[in-house]
């Protein structure tokens, strides 16, 4: 099957638990697992080809103009991570069925989990940098939802916020790095990036690219100093910890370093940054894991340590070290996932994760204890278990590196120290939990879990044993294929034999084991030493930092946004002057070579009226009705100017919008205070006049410079293709419904959302209705004059007829759905004004919300309809027909789209204006309490 189904099936699977959540919990779990299992089957079906050296690809067009496509690739590294993501994910689904309590929303949990699975698959299979980043951010969002699943707990909410903040910030750095890579390579395809290694390394952008990409990787994989978020993410349910924080999410950063290893490695910057970061993380995590009393806390810090180990191997920049890193990715995922699940079983069946209480559980749950001890032994590097093999390769590679020059001997010494603490905290996990006396004050008596809750742990522990005993047979081909994908070349010779004889790496392992025994035996002394240092709570430090940041933001926001529109305009216009000053001064000649249009009497009259109307609006702005009338003069002259310069569509639109706007302002001004106080002092008036004069001069100069120069416009393309490509001679309307129909769809969607939002605000308004005008004179008792009512009724059918005419002619003559919708709205609003709300309510039964929804649905369905004919979204169809008596006429699918625009405009306009007018009547919008 096509590779595209691998991420698509889990994406569809996010809906399955939502649809099956009402059924039996077991049914919900098995149904949820179906689509990920199908995706795993597809991956396994492609495995033979990938293991033989092929790289499989599949793609769909995304944004062809930017050379972007939905592209997926499956090579050895992608195969390895896909198997981990899907395989361990299926085990977690089964495990969570028994872990979650009946009070937990299982369908919501599974939906979040499958969404995260989809995001991880998108990361490891993407063949496009921007696409990879989109999935990268989706992992941050979905992990936030999973970590905060128990949102009634404060630590879950705070841990989720911390994880989202740190990984989200790293994601923004990663995006910047990807954009720089695209700038250097000229493509965002990963195949192209991997084939331009020299070009990237020799680019001046290389240091910035390296730092930005590593910031993304280090924040996601909890490397020092960004490690603090991971332990606090343990507030999530244990299935989340077993999946996100051992096998998938934290491995995303490791995957990123492995994927771009051939591109970014091979330089001193890579050696120093990656290896030192990995070494610091390895030691810090191993040391602090020993002192954690919480089971999941110990496992969290051990995860940090092992992630540091893998990072250190990638930082050594030798081919065998890269192979060892890939090997440890596999081993760590298996033994750490099984350990988290075992810890969850212990917590689930005993009611506690505190190792000071969990003693002697071997007697109560021997089967679980055996599984957990095998997994912990693998984590410690005990022979015949998978952890031993990759740790041996790690020790071996520390002996063959020169990262620190003459001081490189420090690396194997510190690596051995990390191994010592690894053995010590593994021993503590085993001894303190399963032996060491009897349990102390546990909430309930420990016992073995349900049969199928242990099954995922059994499978993972069995893999630890099989890989440890028969590594070449179990994962030999997979390791070789993944290593070849990381190295993008020949894989060096290496041995997966269990026994390599007595050598220095074995001696380091023995020393680590003995040192770990010694440390654990004398742990009380070490605990006393550590108790001298105050324990910093990362959550508190993070929250304090966030509060300080928010306080600074509030100060800056308060300075910028103080509620004064005058101040906002001043800042905006001053900034505009600063930006345009230098370019304007460098403009040597304002006038161009284009001939001037003659200034006849009509043009001069219009210009004078426009200037006078604008000045009158400013001068008499406190006399609201006069200002409104003068403002309408400005709008009218602008519409006449559009008509003068051969833009009748714009003229009609401007005229219709002007009428609607004046009505809206009249309704709004009615509720504002009757008198406007004097806002500005004399020096503010002079300042504002100066700024206004400068802006006016700049805009006028720019307009004159542009209009007197010949311009190359894209209008020639639309003029040439309007009839042949869109079937209409009205170029403006064809652009709106065809060439740029997607823009129009977005605009009417925004219009509909804005109308619904305004209606919601109006719903909650309880405004004071003034009883008189500004002089105290009461309003006239005759609210609806007879003459106005009679004239408006006579005009209504004519206005609707004009609206239909404008709508039908819009494809070939000035008009269209937007203008027709405004004309219809004005005609209906006129009836409200002339007759009142009560009169219209009994005669006009229109649901304006339904009009908006119907319009958007029709417009969207018109666009989708083109898909059924193999055409892109919103591709127009048109043809000419002939009927007797009627003659020849044209039908175009754009008319349906225009109908959607018409209905949305009518619904949105009336929803705002009619309900705003109702605020002073008995028919005011009903206040509905929130559920």
Secondary structure, 3 states (H helix, E strand, C coil): CCCHHHHHHHHHHHHHHHHHCCCCHHHHHHHHHHHHHHHHHHHHHHHHHHHCCCCEEEEEEEEHHHCEEEEEEECHHHHHHHHHHHHHHHHHHHHHHHHCCCCCCHHHHHHHHHHHHHHHHHHHHECEHHHHHHHHHHHHHHHHHHHCCCCCCHHHHHHHHHHHHHHHHHHHHHHHHHHHHHHHHCCCEHHHHHCCHHHHHCCCCHHHHHHHHHHHHHHHCCCCCCCHHHHHHHHCCHHHHHHHCCCCHHHHHHHHHHHCHHHHCCCHHHHHHHHHHHHHHHHHHHHHHCCCCEHHHHHHHHHHHHHHHHHHHHHHCCHHHHHHHHHHHHHHHHHHHHHHHHHHHHHHHHCCCECCCCCCHHHCCHHHHHHHHHHHHHHHCCCCCHHHHHHHHHHHHHCCCCCCHHHCHHHHHHHHHHHHHHHHHHHHHHHHHHCCCCCCCCCCCCCCCCHHHHHHHHHHHHHHHHHHHCHHHHHHHHHHHHHHHHHCCCCCCCCCCCCCCCCHHHHHHHHHHHHHHHHHHCHHHHHHHHHCCCCCCHHHHHHHHHHHHHHHHHHHHHHHCCCCHHHHHHHHHHHHHHHHHHHHHCCCCCCCCCCCCCCCHHHHHHHHHHHHHHHHHHHCCCCHHHHHHHHHHHHHHHHHHHHHCCCHHHHHHHHHHHHHHHHHHHHHHHHCCCCCCCCCCHHHHHHHHHHHHHHHHHHHHHHHHHHCCCCCCCHHHHHHHHHHHHCCCCHHHHHHHHHCHHHHHHHHHHHHHHHHHHHHHHHCCCCCCCCECCCCCECCCCCCCHHHHHHHHHHHHHHHHHHHHHHHHCCCCCCCHHHHHHHHHHHHHHHHHHHCHHHHHCCCCCCHHHHHHHHHHHHHHHHHHHHHHCCCCCCCCEEEEEECCCEEEEEECHHHHHHHHHHHHHHHHHHHHHHHHHHHCCCCCCCCCCC
